[in-house]
Amino acid sequence: IWSPLYWFLGVVLFPLQVTTVFDIGKFRKPH
């Protein structure tokens, strides 16, 4: 019953983490 929840969290949070990492990289190294 928890499997769809973990799948949903993984699909939603993984791109969010990647976007956050890119945002931090831009913030630390502004062009």
C-alpha positions as CSV (number, residue, x, y, z in Angstrom):
1,I,0.0,0.0,0.0
2,W,3.0,2.2,0.5
3,S,4.7,1.4,-2.8
4,P,2.9,4.0,-4.9
5,L,3.6,6.7,-2.3
6,Y,7.4,6.0,-2.3
7,W,7.3,5.9,-6.1
8,F,5.5,9.2,-6.2
9,L,7.9,10.8,-3.7
10,G,10.9,9.5,-5.7
11,V,9.5,10.8,-9.0
12,V,8.7,14.2,-7.5
13,L,11.6,14.7,-5.2
14,F,14.4,13.5,-7.4
15,P,14.0,16.2,-10.1
16,L,13.4,18.7,-7.3
17,Q,16.8,17.8,-5.7
18,V,18.5,18.1,-9.1
19,T,17.0,21.5,-9.7
20,T,18.0,22.6,-6.2
21,V,21.6,21.5,-6.9
22,F,21.7,23.4,-10.2
23,D,20.2,26.5,-8.4
24,I,22.9,26.3,-5.7
25,G,25.6,26.0,-8.4
26,K,24.3,29.1,-10.1
27,F,24.1,31.0,-6.8
28,R,27.7,30.0,-5.9
29,K,29.1,30.7,-9.4
30,P,27.1,33.6,-11.0
31,H,28.0,34.4,-14.6
